[in-house]
């Protein structure tokens, strides 16, 4: 079976089980640890995949910023 999509779910997201149950069989999902750099986690995981159709990130944030693991992405560190 070919994996077409990867979903990254920040551990802050509530009801992750509901999200995971909606992800199809042609996708994989990973929960990003809060204590680790989210970008590094994603990079390590993605290094094992080729020819993906999409990469989805499900997280929380604030105006102009998104939380990914212990990383906060905003306009100053993009």
mmCIF file of the N, C-alpha and C atoms, coordinates in Angstrom:
data_MODEL
# 
_entry.id   MODEL 
# 
loop_
_atom_site.group_PDB 
_atom_site.id 
_atom_site.type_symbol 
_atom_site.label_atom_id 
_atom_site.label_alt_id 
_atom_site.label_comp_id 
_atom_site.label_asym_id 
_atom_site.label_entity_id 
_atom_site.label_seq_id 
_atom_site.pdbx_PDB_ins_code 
_atom_site.Cartn_x 
_atom_site.Cartn_y 
_atom_site.Cartn_z 
_atom_site.occupancy 
_atom_site.B_iso_or_equiv 
_atom_site.pdbx_formal_charge 
_atom_site.auth_seq_id 
_atom_site.auth_comp_id 
_atom_site.auth_asym_id 
_atom_site.auth_atom_id 
_atom_site.pdbx_PDB_model_num 
ATOM 1   N N  . UNK A 1 1  ? 0.842   -1.171 0.000  1.00 0.00 ? 1  UNK A N  1 
ATOM 2   C CA . UNK A 1 1  ? 0.000   0.000  0.000  1.00 0.00 ? 1  UNK A CA 1 
ATOM 3   C C  . UNK A 1 1  ? 0.893   1.243  0.000  1.00 0.00 ? 1  UNK A C  1 
ATOM 4   N N  . UNK A 1 2  ? 0.611   2.157  -0.894 1.00 0.00 ? 2  UNK A N  1 
ATOM 5   C CA . UNK A 1 2  ? 1.366   3.394  -1.001 1.00 0.00 ? 2  UNK A CA 1 
ATOM 6   C C  . UNK A 1 2  ? 0.766   4.465  -0.101 1.00 0.00 ? 2  UNK A C  1 
ATOM 7   N N  . UNK A 1 3  ? 1.619   5.099  0.678  1.00 0.00 ? 3  UNK A N  1 
ATOM 8   C CA . UNK A 1 3  ? 1.183   6.197  1.543  1.00 0.00 ? 3  UNK A CA 1 
ATOM 9   C C  . UNK A 1 3  ? 1.230   7.486  0.729  1.00 0.00 ? 3  UNK A C  1 
ATOM 10  N N  . UNK A 1 4  ? 0.086   8.173  0.641  1.00 0.00 ? 4  UNK A N  1 
ATOM 11  C CA . UNK A 1 4  ? 0.003   9.400  -0.156 1.00 0.00 ? 4  UNK A CA 1 
ATOM 12  C C  . UNK A 1 4  ? 0.108   10.664 0.684  1.00 0.00 ? 4  UNK A C  1 
ATOM 13  N N  . UNK A 1 5  ? -0.289  10.587 1.947  1.00 0.00 ? 5  UNK A N  1 
ATOM 14  C CA . UNK A 1 5  ? -0.352  11.783 2.791  1.00 0.00 ? 5  UNK A CA 1 
ATOM 15  C C  . UNK A 1 5  ? 0.174   11.493 4.180  1.00 0.00 ? 5  UNK A C  1 
ATOM 16  N N  . UNK A 1 6  ? 0.739   12.530 4.788  1.00 0.00 ? 6  UNK A N  1 
ATOM 17  C CA . UNK A 1 6  ? 1.214   12.460 6.162  1.00 0.00 ? 6  UNK A CA 1 
ATOM 18  C C  . UNK A 1 6  ? 0.486   13.536 6.953  1.00 0.00 ? 6  UNK A C  1 
ATOM 19  N N  . UNK A 1 7  ? 0.015   13.171 8.132  1.00 0.00 ? 7  UNK A N  1 
ATOM 20  C CA . UNK A 1 7  ? -0.621  14.115 9.044  1.00 0.00 ? 7  UNK A CA 1 
ATOM 21  C C  . UNK A 1 7  ? 0.239   14.238 10.284 1.00 0.00 ? 7  UNK A C  1 
ATOM 22  N N  . UNK A 1 8  ? 0.583   15.465 10.643 1.00 0.00 ? 8  UNK A N  1 
ATOM 23  C CA . UNK A 1 8  ? 1.277   15.748 11.891 1.00 0.00 ? 8  UNK A CA 1 
ATOM 24  C C  . UNK A 1 8  ? 0.274   16.412 12.822 1.00 0.00 ? 8  UNK A C  1 
ATOM 25  N N  . UNK A 1 9  ? 0.116   15.839 14.003 1.00 0.00 ? 9  UNK A N  1 
ATOM 26  C CA . UNK A 1 9  ? -0.836  16.355 14.978 1.00 0.00 ? 9  UNK A CA 1 
ATOM 27  C C  . UNK A 1 9  ? -0.064  16.792 16.211 1.00 0.00 ? 9  UNK A C  1 
ATOM 28  N N  . UNK A 1 10 ? -0.146  18.068 16.540 1.00 0.00 ? 10 UNK A N  1 
ATOM 29  C CA . UNK A 1 10 ? 0.512   18.570 17.740 1.00 0.00 ? 10 UNK A CA 1 
ATOM 30  C C  . UNK A 1 10 ? -0.170  17.952 18.962 1.00 0.00 ? 10 UNK A C  1 
ATOM 31  N N  . UNK A 1 11 ? 0.604   17.584 19.953 1.00 0.00 ? 11 UNK A N  1 
ATOM 32  C CA . UNK A 1 11 ? 0.062   16.898 21.135 1.00 0.00 ? 11 UNK A CA 1 
ATOM 33  C C  . UNK A 1 11 ? -0.900  17.769 21.940 1.00 0.00 ? 11 UNK A C  1 
ATOM 34  N N  . UNK A 1 12 ? -0.932  19.080 21.686 1.00 0.00 ? 12 UNK A N  1 
ATOM 35  C CA . UNK A 1 12 ? -1.882  19.958 22.380 1.00 0.00 ? 12 UNK A CA 1 
ATOM 36  C C  . UNK A 1 12 ? -3.322  19.779 21.892 1.00 0.00 ? 12 UNK A C  1 
ATOM 37  N N  . UNK A 1 13 ? -3.483  19.248 20.707 1.00 0.00 ? 13 UNK A N  1 
ATOM 38  C CA . UNK A 1 13 ? -4.815  19.097 20.108 1.00 0.00 ? 13 UNK A CA 1 
ATOM 39  C C  . UNK A 1 13 ? -5.622  18.091 20.909 1.00 0.00 ? 13 UNK A C  1 
ATOM 40  N N  . UNK A 1 14 ? -6.797  18.505 21.308 1.00 0.00 ? 14 UNK A N  1 
ATOM 41  C CA . UNK A 1 14 ? -7.678  17.614 22.063 1.00 0.00 ? 14 UNK A CA 1 
ATOM 42  C C  . UNK A 1 14 ? -8.427  16.697 21.106 1.00 0.00 ? 14 UNK A C  1 
ATOM 43  N N  . UNK A 1 15 ? -8.869  15.579 21.635 1.00 0.00 ? 15 UNK A N  1 
ATOM 44  C CA . UNK A 1 15 ? -9.653  14.595 20.871 1.00 0.00 ? 15 UNK A CA 1 
ATOM 45  C C  . UNK A 1 15 ? -8.921  14.109 19.630 1.00 0.00 ? 15 UNK A C  1 
ATOM 46  N N  . UNK A 1 16 ? -7.631  13.847 19.771 1.00 0.00 ? 16 UNK A N  1 
ATOM 47  C CA . UNK A 1 16 ? -6.824  13.356 18.656 1.00 0.00 ? 16 UNK A CA 1 
ATOM 48  C C  . UNK A 1 16 ? -7.387  12.062 18.082 1.00 0.00 ? 16 UNK A C  1 
ATOM 49  N N  . UNK A 1 17 ? -8.007  11.264 18.939 1.00 0.00 ? 17 UNK A N  1 
ATOM 50  C CA . UNK A 1 17 ? -8.541  9.980  18.501 1.00 0.00 ? 17 UNK A CA 1 
ATOM 51  C C  . UNK A 1 17 ? -9.617  10.172 17.427 1.00 0.00 ? 17 UNK A C  1 
ATOM 52  N N  . UNK A 1 18 ? -10.406 11.214 17.554 1.00 0.00 ? 18 UNK A N  1 
ATOM 53  C CA . UNK A 1 18 ? -11.447 11.502 16.563 1.00 0.00 ? 18 UNK A CA 1 
ATOM 54  C C  . UNK A 1 18 ? -10.802 11.860 15.226 1.00 0.00 ? 18 UNK A C  1 
ATOM 55  N N  . UNK A 1 19 ? -9.778  12.685 15.271 1.00 0.00 ? 19 UNK A N  1 
ATOM 56  C CA . UNK A 1 19 ? -9.063  13.047 14.039 1.00 0.00 ? 19 UNK A CA 1 
ATOM 57  C C  . UNK A 1 19 ? -8.433  11.824 13.383 1.00 0.00 ? 19 UNK A C  1 
ATOM 58  N N  . UNK A 1 20 ? -7.771  11.029 14.185 1.00 0.00 ? 20 UNK A N  1 
ATOM 59  C CA . UNK A 1 20 ? -7.084  9.849  13.661 1.00 0.00 ? 20 UNK A CA 1 
ATOM 60  C C  . UNK A 1 20 ? -8.077  8.887  13.014 1.00 0.00 ? 20 UNK A C  1 
ATOM 61  N N  . UNK A 1 21 ? -9.253  8.739  13.603 1.00 0.00 ? 21 UNK A N  1 
ATOM 62  C CA . UNK A 1 21 ? -10.241 7.814  13.038 1.00 0.00 ? 21 UNK A CA 1 
ATOM 63  C C  . UNK A 1 21 ? -10.752 8.288  11.678 1.00 0.00 ? 21 UNK A C  1 
ATOM 64  N N  . UNK A 1 22 ? -10.625 9.578  11.383 1.00 0.00 ? 22 UNK A N  1 
ATOM 65  C CA . UNK A 1 22 ? -11.093 10.119 10.110 1.00 0.00 ? 22 UNK A CA 1 
ATOM 66  C C  . UNK A 1 22 ? -10.016 10.090 9.016  1.00 0.00 ? 22 UNK A C  1 
ATOM 67  N N  . UNK A 1 23 ? -8.790  9.781  9.386  1.00 0.00 ? 23 UNK A N  1 
ATOM 68  C CA . UNK A 1 23 ? -7.697  9.740  8.413  1.00 0.00 ? 23 UNK A CA 1 
ATOM 69  C C  . UNK A 1 23 ? -7.777  8.410  7.671  1.00 0.00 ? 23 UNK A C  1 
ATOM 70  N N  . UNK A 1 24 ? -7.743  8.466  6.372  1.00 0.00 ? 24 UNK A N  1 
ATOM 71  C CA . UNK A 1 24 ? -7.887  7.269  5.542  1.00 0.00 ? 24 UNK A CA 1 
ATOM 72  C C  . UNK A 1 24 ? -6.683  6.343  5.594  1.00 0.00 ? 24 UNK A C  1 
ATOM 73  N N  . UNK A 1 25 ? -6.838  5.191  4.973  1.00 0.00 ? 25 UNK A N  1 
ATOM 74  C CA . UNK A 1 25 ? -5.795  4.164  4.999  1.00 0.00 ? 25 UNK A CA 1 
ATOM 75  C C  . UNK A 1 25 ? -4.594  4.498  4.109  1.00 0.00 ? 25 UNK A C  1 
ATOM 76  N N  . UNK A 1 26 ? -4.721  5.476  3.233  1.00 0.00 ? 26 UNK A N  1 
ATOM 77  C CA . UNK A 1 26 ? -3.601  5.874  2.386  1.00 0.00 ? 26 UNK A CA 1 
ATOM 78  C C  . UNK A 1 26 ? -2.780  6.993  3.011  1.00 0.00 ? 26 UNK A C  1 
ATOM 79  N N  . UNK A 1 27 ? -3.001  7.232  4.293  1.00 0.00 ? 27 UNK A N  1 
ATOM 80  C CA . UNK A 1 27 ? -2.274  8.282  5.011  1.00 0.00 ? 27 UNK A CA 1 
ATOM 81  C C  . UNK A 1 27 ? -1.704  7.716  6.298  1.00 0.00 ? 27 UNK A C  1 
ATOM 82  N N  . UNK A 1 28 ? -0.664  8.348  6.774  1.00 0.00 ? 28 UNK A N  1 
ATOM 83  C CA . UNK A 1 28 ? -0.078  8.031  8.080  1.00 0.00 ? 28 UNK A CA 1 
ATOM 84  C C  . UNK A 1 28 ? -0.190  9.265  8.946  1.00 0.00 ? 28 UNK A C  1 
ATOM 85  N N  . UNK A 1 29 ? -0.241  9.061  10.241 1.00 0.00 ? 29 UNK A N  1 
ATOM 86  C CA . UNK A 1 29 ? -0.312  10.184 11.170 1.00 0.00 ? 29 UNK A CA 1 
ATOM 87  C C  . UNK A 1 29 ? 0.723   10.006 12.268 1.00 0.00 ? 29 UNK A C  1 
ATOM 88  N N  . UNK A 1 30 ? 1.178   11.138 12.776 1.00 0.00 ? 30 UNK A N  1 
ATOM 89  C CA . UNK A 1 30 ? 2.170   11.169 13.847 1.00 0.00 ? 30 UNK A CA 1 
ATOM 90  C C  . UNK A 1 30 ? 1.801   12.276 14.814 1.00 0.00 ? 30 UNK A C  1 
ATOM 91  N N  . UNK A 1 31 ? 1.928   11.999 16.101 1.00 0.00 ? 31 UNK A N  1 
ATOM 92  C CA . UNK A 1 31 ? 1.704   13.016 17.131 1.00 0.00 ? 31 UNK A CA 1 
ATOM 93  C C  . UNK A 1 31 ? 3.065   13.603 17.478 1.00 0.00 ? 31 UNK A C  1 
ATOM 94  N N  . UNK A 1 32 ? 3.154   14.922 17.415 1.00 0.00 ? 32 UNK A N  1 
ATOM 95  C CA . UNK A 1 32 ? 4.411   15.620 17.699 1.00 0.00 ? 32 UNK A CA 1 
ATOM 96  C C  . UNK A 1 32 ? 4.536   15.896 19.190 1.00 0.00 ? 32 UNK A C  1 
ATOM 97  N N  . UNK A 1 33 ? 5.643   15.465 19.775 1.00 0.00 ? 33 UNK A N  1 
ATOM 98  C CA . UNK A 1 33 ? 5.889   15.631 21.211 1.00 0.00 ? 33 UNK A CA 1 
ATOM 99  C C  . UNK A 1 33 ? 6.071   17.093 21.567 1.00 0.00 ? 33 UNK A C  1 
ATOM 100 N N  . UNK A 1 34 ? 5.477   17.502 22.664 1.00 0.00 ? 34 UNK A N  1 
ATOM 101 C CA . UNK A 1 34 ? 5.544   18.900 23.100 1.00 0.00 ? 34 UNK A CA 1 
ATOM 102 C C  . UNK A 1 34 ? 6.940   19.337 23.512 1.00 0.00 ? 34 UNK A C  1 
ATOM 103 N N  . UNK A 1 35 ? 7.737   18.415 24.031 1.00 0.00 ? 35 UNK A N  1 
ATOM 104 C CA . UNK A 1 35 ? 9.049   18.773 24.576 1.00 0.00 ? 35 UNK A CA 1 
ATOM 105 C C  . UNK A 1 35 ? 10.133  18.860 23.509 1.00 0.00 ? 35 UNK A C  1 
ATOM 106 N N  . UNK A 1 36 ? 9.808   18.500 22.268 1.00 0.00 ? 36 UNK A N  1 
ATOM 107 C CA . UNK A 1 36 ? 10.820  18.462 21.214 1.00 0.00 ? 36 UNK A CA 1 
ATOM 108 C C  . UNK A 1 36 ? 10.496  19.467 20.116 1.00 0.00 ? 36 UNK A C  1 
ATOM 109 N N  . UNK A 1 37 ? 11.506  19.869 19.380 1.00 0.00 ? 37 UNK A N  1 
ATOM 110 C CA . UNK A 1 37 ? 11.344  20.766 18.247 1.00 0.00 ? 37 UNK A CA 1 
ATOM 111 C C  . UNK A 1 37 ? 10.454  20.085 17.204 1.00 0.00 ? 37 UNK A C  1 
ATOM 112 N N  . UNK A 1 38 ? 9.312   20.675 16.919 1.00 0.00 ? 38 UNK A N  1 
ATOM 113 C CA . UNK A 1 38 ? 8.359   20.081 15.992 1.00 0.00 ? 38 UNK A CA 1 
ATOM 114 C C  . UNK A 1 38 ? 8.871   19.989 14.568 1.00 0.00 ? 38 UNK A C  1 
ATOM 115 N N  . UNK A 1 39 ? 9.635   20.973 14.148 1.00 0.00 ? 39 UNK A N  1 
ATOM 116 C CA . UNK A 1 39 ? 10.181  20.964 12.790 1.00 0.00 ? 39 UNK A CA 1 
ATOM 117 C C  . UNK A 1 39 ? 11.186  19.829 12.631 1.00 0.00 ? 39 UNK A C  1 
ATOM 118 N N  . UNK A 1 40 ? 12.030  19.623 13.617 1.00 0.00 ? 40 UNK A N  1 
ATOM 119 C CA . UNK A 1 40 ? 13.003  18.527 13.580 1.00 0.00 ? 40 UNK A CA 1 
ATOM 120 C C  . UNK A 1 40 ? 12.279  17.184 13.570 1.00 0.00 ? 40 UNK A C  1 
ATOM 121 N N  . UNK A 1 41 ? 11.223  17.050 14.378 1.00 0.00 ? 41 UNK A N  1 
ATOM 122 C CA . UNK A 1 41 ? 10.444  15.811 14.382 1.00 0.00 ? 41 UNK A CA 1 
ATOM 123 C C  . UNK A 1 41 ? 9.869   15.526 12.994 1.00 0.00 ? 41 UNK A C  1 
ATOM 124 N N  . UNK A 1 42 ? 9.293   16.555 12.380 1.00 0.00 ? 42 UNK A N  1 
ATOM 125 C CA . UNK A 1 42 ? 8.708   16.392 11.055 1.00 0.00 ? 42 UNK A CA 1 
ATOM 126 C C  . UNK A 1 42 ? 9.771   16.038 10.018 1.00 0.00 ? 42 UNK A C  1 
ATOM 127 N N  . UNK A 1 43 ? 10.907  16.687 10.094 1.00 0.00 ? 43 UNK A N  1 
ATOM 128 C CA . UNK A 1 43 ? 12.000  16.431 9.155  1.00 0.00 ? 43 UNK A CA 1 
ATOM 129 C C  . UNK A 1 43 ? 12.466  14.979 9.240  1.00 0.00 ? 43 UNK A C  1 
ATOM 130 N N  . UNK A 1 44 ? 12.636  14.488 10.447 1.00 0.00 ? 44 UNK A N  1 
ATOM 131 C CA . UNK A 1 44 ? 13.098  13.101 10.627 1.00 0.00 ? 44 UNK A CA 1 
ATOM 132 C C  . UNK A 1 44 ? 12.085  12.105 10.067 1.00 0.00 ? 44 UNK A C  1 
ATOM 133 N N  . UNK A 1 45 ? 10.820  12.349 10.340 1.00 0.00 ? 45 UNK A N  1 
ATOM 134 C CA . UNK A 1 45 ? 9.778   11.439 9.848  1.00 0.00 ? 45 UNK A CA 1 
ATOM 135 C C  . UNK A 1 45 ? 9.696   11.501 8.327  1.00 0.00 ? 45 UNK A C  1 
ATOM 136 N N  . UNK A 1 46 ? 9.698   12.696 7.769  1.00 0.00 ? 46 UNK A N  1 
ATOM 137 C CA . UNK A 1 46 ? 9.549   12.855 6.322  1.00 0.00 ? 46 UNK A CA 1 
ATOM 138 C C  . UNK A 1 46 ? 10.734  12.306 5.538  1.00 0.00 ? 46 UNK A C  1 
ATOM 139 N N  . UNK A 1 47 ? 11.887  12.171 6.160  1.00 0.00 ? 47 UNK A N  1 
ATOM 140 C CA . UNK A 1 47 ? 13.050  11.641 5.446  1.00 0.00 ? 47 UNK A CA 1 
ATOM 141 C C  . UNK A 1 47 ? 12.849  10.195 5.004  1.00 0.00 ? 47 UNK A C  1 
ATOM 142 N N  . UNK A 1 48 ? 11.833  9.522  5.534  1.00 0.00 ? 48 UNK A N  1 
ATOM 143 C CA . UNK A 1 48 ? 11.547  8.132  5.164  1.00 0.00 ? 48 UNK A CA 1 
ATOM 144 C C  . UNK A 1 48 ? 10.493  8.010  4.065  1.00 0.00 ? 48 UNK A C  1 
ATOM 145 N N  . UNK A 1 49 ? 9.945   9.115  3.606  1.00 0.00 ? 49 UNK A N  1 
ATOM 146 C CA . UNK A 1 49 ? 8.851   9.081  2.629  1.00 0.00 ? 49 UNK A CA 1 
ATOM 147 C C  . UNK A 1 49 ? 9.251   9.808  1.344  1.00 0.00 ? 49 UNK A C  1 
ATOM 148 N N  . UNK A 1 50 ? 8.688   9.331  0.239  1.00 0.00 ? 50 UNK A N  1 
ATOM 149 C CA . UNK A 1 50 ? 8.911   9.924  -1.068 1.00 0.00 ? 50 UNK A CA 1 
ATOM 150 C C  . UNK A 1 50 ? 7.590   9.999  -1.817 1.00 0.00 ? 50 UNK A C  1 
ATOM 151 N N  . UNK A 1 51 ? 7.458   10.953 -2.685 1.00 0.00 ? 51 UNK A N  1 
ATOM 152 C CA . UNK A 1 51 ? 6.298   11.076 -3.580 1.00 0.00 ? 51 UNK A CA 1 
ATOM 153 C C  . UNK A 1 51 ? 4.981   11.232 -2.830 1.00 0.00 ? 51 UNK A C  1 
ATOM 154 N N  . UNK A 1 52 ? 4.967   12.068 -1.821 1.00 0.00 ? 52 UNK A N  1 
ATOM 155 C CA . UNK A 1 52 ? 3.724   12.344 -1.094 1.00 0.00 ? 52 UNK A CA 1 
ATOM 156 C C  . UNK A 1 52 ? 2.868   13.334 -1.868 1.00 0.00 ? 52 UNK A C  1 
ATOM 157 N N  . UNK A 1 53 ? 1.557   13.184 -1.751 1.00 0.00 ? 53 UNK A N  1 
ATOM 158 C CA . UNK A 1 53 ? 0.631   14.144 -2.341 1.00 0.00 ? 53 UNK A CA 1 
ATOM 159 C C  . UNK A 1 53 ? 0.396   15.329 -1.416 1.00 0.00 ? 53 UNK A C  1 
ATOM 160 N N  . UNK A 1 54 ? 0.458   15.076 -0.101 1.00 0.00 ? 54 UNK A N  1 
ATOM 161 C CA . UNK A 1 54 ? 0.212   16.171 0.836  1.00 0.00 ? 54 UNK A CA 1 
ATOM 162 C C  . UNK A 1 54 ? 0.846   15.901 2.191  1.00 0.00 ? 54 UNK A C  1 
ATOM 163 N N  . UNK A 1 55 ? 1.121   16.999 2.868  1.00 0.00 ? 55 UNK A N  1 
ATOM 164 C CA . UNK A 1 55 ? 1.582   16.978 4.256  1.00 0.00 ? 55 UNK A CA 1 
ATOM 165 C C  . UNK A 1 55 ? 0.670   17.924 5.008  1.00 0.00 ? 55 UNK A C  1 
ATOM 166 N N  . UNK A 1 56 ? -0.015  17.415 6.022  1.00 0.00 ? 56 UNK A N  1 
ATOM 167 C CA . UNK A 1 56 ? -0.980  18.197 6.783  1.00 0.00 ? 56 UNK A CA 1 
ATOM 168 C C  . UNK A 1 56 ? -0.455  18.392 8.205  1.00 0.00 ? 56 UNK A C  1 
ATOM 169 N N  . UNK A 1 57 ? -0.637  19.585 8.743  1.00 0.00 ? 57 UNK A N  1 
ATOM 170 C CA . UNK A 1 57 ? -0.269  19.862 10.123 1.00 0.00 ? 57 UNK A CA 1 
ATOM 171 C C  . UNK A 1 57 ? -1.507  20.350 10.853 1.00 0.00 ? 57 UNK A C  1 
ATOM 172 N N  . UNK A 1 58 ? -1.822  19.683 11.956 1.00 0.00 ? 58 UNK A N  1 
ATOM 173 C CA . UNK A 1 58 ? -2.981  20.044 12.772 1.00 0.00 ? 58 UNK A CA 1 
ATOM 174 C C  . UNK A 1 58 ? -2.441  20.497 14.120 1.00 0.00 ? 58 UNK A C  1 
ATOM 175 N N  . UNK A 1 59 ? -2.708  21.757 14.461 1.00 0.00 ? 59 UNK A N  1 
ATOM 176 C CA . UNK A 1 59 ? -2.120  22.324 15.659 1.00 0.00 ? 59 UNK A CA 1 
ATOM 177 C C  . UNK A 1 59 ? -2.958  23.491 16.154 1.00 0.00 ? 59 UNK A C  1 
ATOM 178 N N  . UNK A 1 60 ? -2.432  24.163 17.154 1.00 0.00 ? 60 UNK A N  1 
ATOM 179 C CA . UNK A 1 60 ? -3.017  25.390 17.678 1.00 0.00 ? 60 UNK A CA 1 
ATOM 180 C C  . UNK A 1 60 ? -2.002  26.499 17.509 1.00 0.00 ? 60 UNK A C  1 
ATOM 181 N N  . UNK A 1 61 ? -2.451  27.703 17.693 1.00 0.00 ? 61 UNK A N  1 
ATOM 182 C CA . UNK A 1 61 ? -1.562  28.840 17.597 1.00 0.00 ? 61 UNK A CA 1 
ATOM 183 C C  . UNK A 1 61 ? -2.246  30.081 18.120 1.00 0.00 ? 61 UNK A C  1 
ATOM 184 N N  . UNK A 1 62 ? -1.720  31.187 17.715 1.00 0.00 ? 62 UNK A N  1 
ATOM 185 C CA . UNK A 1 62 ? -2.300  32.479 18.053 1.00 0.00 ? 62 UNK A CA 1 
ATOM 186 C C  . UNK A 1 62 ? -2.158  33.355 16.818 1.00 0.00 ? 62 UNK A C  1 
ATOM 187 N N  . UNK A 1 63 ? -2.592  34.566 16.897 1.00 0.00 ? 63 UNK A N  1 
ATOM 188 C CA . UNK A 1 63 ? -2.526  35.459 15.751 1.00 0.00 ? 63 UNK A CA 1 
ATOM 189 C C  . UNK A 1 63 ? -1.088  35.555 15.236 1.00 0.00 ? 63 UNK A C  1 
ATOM 190 N N  . UNK A 1 64 ? -0.869  35.095 14.020 1.00 0.00 ? 64 UNK A N  1 
ATOM 191 C CA . UNK A 1 64 ? 0.451   35.188 13.407 1.00 0.00 ? 64 UNK A CA 1 
ATOM 192 C C  . UNK A 1 64 ? 1.442   34.127 13.831 1.00 0.00 ? 64 UNK A C  1 
ATOM 193 N N  . UNK A 1 65 ? 1.004   33.084 14.544 1.00 0.00 ? 65 UNK A N  1 
ATOM 194 C CA . UNK A 1 65 ? 1.941   32.058 15.023 1.00 0.00 ? 65 UNK A CA 1 
ATOM 195 C C  . UNK A 1 65 ? 1.250   30.698 15.085 1.00 0.00 ? 65 UNK A C  1 
ATOM 196 N N  . UNK A 1 66 ? 2.046   29.641 14.968 1.00 0.00 ? 66 UNK A N  1 
ATOM 197 C CA . UNK A 1 66 ? 1.555   28.275 15.109 1.00 0.00 ? 66 UNK A CA 1 
ATOM 198 C C  . UNK A 1 66 ? 2.509   27.511 16.013 1.00 0.00 ? 66 UNK A C  1 
ATOM 199 N N  . UNK A 1 67 ? 1.968   26.670 16.884 1.00 0.00 ? 67 UNK A N  1 
ATOM 200 C CA . UNK A 1 67 ? 2.764   25.836 17.788 1.00 0.00 ? 67 UNK A CA 1 
ATOM 201 C C  . UNK A 1 67 ? 2.955   24.461 17.161 1.00 0.00 ? 67 UNK A C  1 
ATOM 202 N N  . UNK A 1 68 ? 4.218   24.041 17.067 1.00 0.00 ? 68 UNK A N  1 
ATOM 203 C CA . UNK A 1 68 ? 4.551   22.721 16.542 1.00 0.00 ? 68 UNK A CA 1 
ATOM 204 C C  . UNK A 1 68 ? 5.591   22.131 17.479 1.00 0.00 ? 68 UNK A C  1 
ATOM 205 N N  . UNK A 1 69 ? 5.153   21.218 18.356 1.00 0.00 ? 69 UNK A N  1 
ATOM 206 C CA . UNK A 1 69 ? 6.045   20.727 19.399 1.00 0.00 ? 69 UNK A CA 1 
ATOM 207 C C  . UNK A 1 69 ? 6.424   21.905 20.286 1.00 0.00 ? 69 UNK A C  1 
ATOM 208 N N  . UNK A 1 70 ? 7.689   22.029 20.642 1.00 0.00 ? 70 UNK A N  1 
ATOM 209 C CA . UNK A 1 70 ? 8.117   23.165 21.465 1.00 0.00 ? 70 UNK A CA 1 
ATOM 210 C C  . UNK A 1 70 ? 8.482   24.378 20.613 1.00 0.00 ? 70 UNK A C  1 
ATOM 211 N N  . UNK A 1 71 ? 8.284   24.275 19.307 1.00 0.00 ? 71 UNK A N  1 
ATOM 212 C CA . UNK A 1 71 ? 8.602   25.352 18.385 1.00 0.00 ? 71 UNK A CA 1 
ATOM 213 C C  . UNK A 1 71 ? 7.381   26.228 18.148 1.00 0.00 ? 71 UNK A C  1 
ATOM 214 N N  . UNK A 1 72 ? 7.588   27.534 18.173 1.00 0.00 ? 72 UNK A N  1 
ATOM 215 C CA . UNK A 1 72 ? 6.543   28.482 17.783 1.00 0.00 ? 72 UNK A CA 1 
ATOM 216 C C  . UNK A 1 72 ? 7.012   29.153 16.502 1.00 0.00 ? 72 UNK A C  1 
ATOM 217 N N  . UNK A 1 73 ? 6.276   28.905 15.411 1.00 0.00 ? 73 UNK A N  1 
ATOM 218 C CA . UNK A 1 73 ? 6.615   29.542 14.143 1.00 0.00 ? 73 UNK A CA 1 
ATOM 219 C C  . UNK A 1 73 ? 5.839   30.835 14.000 1.00 0.00 ? 73 UNK A C  1 
ATOM 220 N N  . UNK A 1 74 ? 6.547   31.895 13.643 1.00 0.00 ? 74 UNK A N  1 
ATOM 221 C CA . UNK A 1 74 ? 5.905   33.188 13.415 1.00 0.00 ? 74 UNK A CA 1 
ATOM 222 C C  . UNK A 1 74 ? 6.686   33.947 12.352 1.00 0.00 ? 74 UNK A C  1 
ATOM 223 N N  . UNK A 1 75 ? 6.341   35.170 12.123 1.00 0.00 ? 75 UNK A N  1 
ATOM 224 C CA . UNK A 1 75 ? 6.981   35.916 11.039 1.00 0.00 ? 75 UNK A CA 1 
ATOM 225 C C  . UNK A 1 75 ? 8.453   36.234 11.311 1.00 0.00 ? 75 UNK A C  1 
ATOM 226 N N  . UNK A 1 76 ? 8.910   36.130 12.544 1.00 0.00 ? 76 UNK A N  1 
ATOM 227 C CA . UNK A 1 76 ? 10.312  36.436 12.825 1.00 0.00 ? 76 UNK A CA 1 
ATOM 228 C C  . UNK A 1 76 ? 11.228  35.231 12.655 1.00 0.00 ? 76 UNK A C  1 
ATOM 229 N N  . UNK A 1 77 ? 10.690  34.025 12.638 1.00 0.00 ? 77 UNK A N  1 
ATOM 230 C CA . UNK A 1 77 ? 11.551  32.849 12.509 1.00 0.00 ? 77 UNK A CA 1 
ATOM 231 C C  . UNK A 1 77 ? 11.153  31.934 11.364 1.00 0.00 ? 77 UNK A C  1 
ATOM 232 N N  . UNK A 1 78 ? 10.387  32.425 10.431 1.00 0.00 ? 78 UNK A N  1 
ATOM 233 C CA . UNK A 1 78 ? 9.955   31.609 9.305  1.00 0.00 ? 78 UNK A CA 1 
ATOM 234 C C  . UNK A 1 78 ? 11.129  31.223 8.496  1.00 0.00 ? 78 UNK A C  1 
# 
